[in-house]
Amino acid sequence: MLLPGLPAPTEGLHHVEQNTECFVNNRELGSGTLYISAERLCWTKVDGGPSLSLEYPHIAIHAVCRDITRFPRPHLYVMVDTDLFPEDHEESDDEDENADPEARCTSVRFVPNNLGNLDTIYQSVSNCQILHPDPEQESDNEFPEDDEDEGEYNLAGPLPPVRYENEPYEEQMENGLGEAVGSNGHGTDADEEAMDEDC
């Protein structure tokens, strides 16, 4: 947004670029200082005029543009998802009655006097924007927590046959699935006779 007398940020500064011209849509705001801080992107005019303050969640696109066929000088291009100058679109709205006012964006161009710093400016904005992720994208990446008690457990396949030690294979009984297990679950007949003698 454009605010008169907005103080420049002093904390969390990643880069400061003096002698930087600012253009909003087709408006030339003049020359000033560009402040790239962790909380916002700020441009203040040299003569104390209106300052520009942009919050990173509202910056949809930022890029270095060197195509002089679209703009006469290389610059940092920033697209903001808010309309800073609604009056710039009044004529087009009269021509297109179906235009969505909420879909309006604003083009901002920062042209530093030292064009060799363009890549540094771009990287500084990128680093700060990472600190402010889109809340909608964060919610899309969240996975629901698994409920340990939810769902059914399916143990596929038959149960393995059980065979007791020292028990003949042919004397096995059947388990619940009709598979042979053993004639009894307490040992052989010889073992039972030995136990009777001890008693």
C-alpha positions in Angstrom: 0.0 0.0 0.0 1.0 3.6 -0.4 1.4 5.5 2.8 2.7 9.0 3.4 5.6 9.3 5.8 6.0 5.6 6.4 9.1 4.9 8.4 11.7 2.7 6.8 12.3 -0.7 8.5 15.3 -0.9 10.7 15.2 -4.6 11.8 15.7 -7.8 9.9 17.2 -6.0 6.9 18.5 -8.3 4.1 19.4 -5.6 1.6 19.1 -1.8 1.1 19.3 -0.3 -2.3 19.6 3.5 -2.7 18.8 5.5 -5.8 16.1 3.2 -6.9 13.2 4.4 -9.1 9.7 3.0 -8.6 7.0 2.5 -11.1 3.5 1.4 -10.2 1.5 0.3 -13.3 2.1 3.3 -15.6 2.9 5.7 -12.8 6.4 7.0 -12.1 6.7 7.6 -8.3 10.3 8.9 -8.5 13.6 7.9 -6.9 14.0 6.6 -3.4 15.5 3.8 -1.3 14.4 0.2 -1.5 14.4 -1.7 1.8 14.2 -5.5 1.8 13.4 -6.7 5.3 12.2 -10.0 6.7 8.7 -8.6 7.3 8.1 -6.4 4.3 9.3 -4.9 1.1 9.5 -1.1 1.4 10.3 1.8 -0.8 10.6 5.3 0.5 10.8 8.4 -1.7 13.8 10.7 -1.3 11.7 13.9 -0.8 9.5 12.3 1.8 6.5 11.7 -0.5 4.3 8.6 -0.3 6.1 5.4 0.5 5.3 1.9 -0.8 5.0 -1.0 1.7 4.4 -4.5 0.4 3.8 -7.6 2.6 5.3 -10.8 1.2 2.0 -12.9 1.2 0.6 -10.3 -1.3 3.6 -10.7 -3.7 2.4 -13.1 -6.3 5.4 -12.9 -8.6 8.8 -11.3 -8.5 11.5 -11.6 -11.2 14.4 -9.8 -12.8 13.2 -8.4 -16.2 15.8 -7.5 -18.8 13.5 -7.3 -21.8 13.8 -3.7 -22.9 11.0 -4.2 -25.5 8.5 -4.3 -22.6 10.2 -1.7 -20.4 13.1 0.6 -21.4 15.4 -0.5 -18.5 16.2 -3.7 -16.7 14.3 -3.9 -13.4 12.9 -6.0 -10.6 9.3 -6.8 -11.5 6.8 -7.4 -8.7 3.2 -8.4 -9.2 1.0 -7.7 -6.2 -2.4 -9.4 -5.7 -4.1 -6.2 -4.6 -5.1 -3.1 -6.5 -3.0 -0.1 -5.4 -4.6 2.3 -7.9 -8.2 1.2 -8.7 -8.7 4.4 -10.7 -6.3 3.0 -13.3 -8.9 0.4 -14.2 -12.0 2.6 -14.3 -11.9 3.0 -18.1 -11.4 -0.7 -18.8 -14.2 -1.6 -16.3 -16.6 0.6 -18.4 -15.7 -1.4 -21.5 -15.9 -4.8 -19.7 -18.9 -5.0 -17.4 -18.0 -8.6 -16.5 -14.6 -7.7 -15.1 -14.0 -9.1 -11.6 -12.8 -6.3 -9.3 -11.3 -8.8 -6.9 -9.0 -10.2 -9.6 -7.1 -6.9 -10.1 -3.4 -7.0 -9.7 -0.8 -4.3 -9.6 2.5 -4.2 -11.4 5.4 -2.7 -9.6 8.9 -2.1 -11.1 12.0 -1.2 -9.1 14.8 0.2 -11.2 18.1 0.6 -9.3 20.7 3.0 -10.5 23.3 0.3 -10.1 21.9 -2.4 -12.4 24.6 -4.8 -11.2 22.7 -5.3 -8.0 19.6 -6.6 -9.6 20.4 -10.3 -8.9 21.2 -9.5 -5.3 17.9 -7.6 -4.9 16.0 -10.6 -6.4 17.7 -13.1 -4.2 17.1 -11.0 -1.1 13.4 -10.8 -1.9 13.3 -14.6 -2.5 14.9 -15.3 0.8 12.4 -13.2 2.7 9.4 -14.6 0.9 10.4 -18.1 2.0 9.8 -16.9 5.5 6.2 -16.2 4.7 4.7 -19.4 3.1 1.2 -19.4 1.7 -1.2 -20.7 4.4 -3.4 -22.4 1.8 -0.4 -24.4 0.5 0.6 -25.4 4.1 -2.9 -26.8 4.8 -2.9 -28.8 1.5 0.4 -30.4 2.5 -0.9 -31.5 5.9 -1.8 -35.2 6.2 -4.6 -36.3 8.6 -3.4 -38.2 11.7 -3.9 -41.9 11.6 -6.3 -43.3 14.2 -4.8 -46.4 15.7 -8.2 -47.8 16.6 -9.7 -47.2 13.2 -10.0 -49.7 10.4 -10.4 -53.5 10.3 -7.6 -55.9 10.5 -7.6 -58.7 7.9 -5.2 -61.6 8.4 -5.2 -63.1 5.0 -4.4 -66.8 4.5 -4.9 -69.9 6.5 -3.4 -70.4 9.9 -0.2 -72.6 9.9 -0.7 -76.2 11.2 0.4 -76.9 14.7 2.3 -80.1 15.5 3.3 -81.0 19.0 6.8 -82.4 19.7 7.0 -86.2 20.1 3.5 -86.6 18.5 3.0 -88.8 15.4 1.9 -86.7 12.4 -1.0 -89.0 11.6 -2.5 -88.6 15.0 -3.0 -84.8 14.7 -6.4 -83.2 15.4 -8.0 -80.5 13.3 -7.9 -76.8 14.2 -10.7 -74.3 13.5 -10.0 -74.3 9.7 -10.2 -78.1 9.4 -6.4 -78.6 9.3 -4.7 -81.4 11.2 -3.2 -80.4 14.5 -2.9 -83.4 16.8 -5.0 -86.0 18.6 -4.6 -84.1 21.8 -2.9 -81.1 23.2 -1.2 -82.7 26.2 1.3 -85.2 24.8 1.3 -88.9 23.7 -0.5 -91.9 25.4 2.8 -93.1 26.7 3.3 -89.8 28.5 -0.1 -90.1 30.1 0.6 -93.7 31.3 3.9 -92.6 32.9 2.1 -89.9 34.8 -0.5 -92.4 36.1 2.3 -94.7 37.4 3.9 -91.8 39.2 0.6 -91.0 40.9 
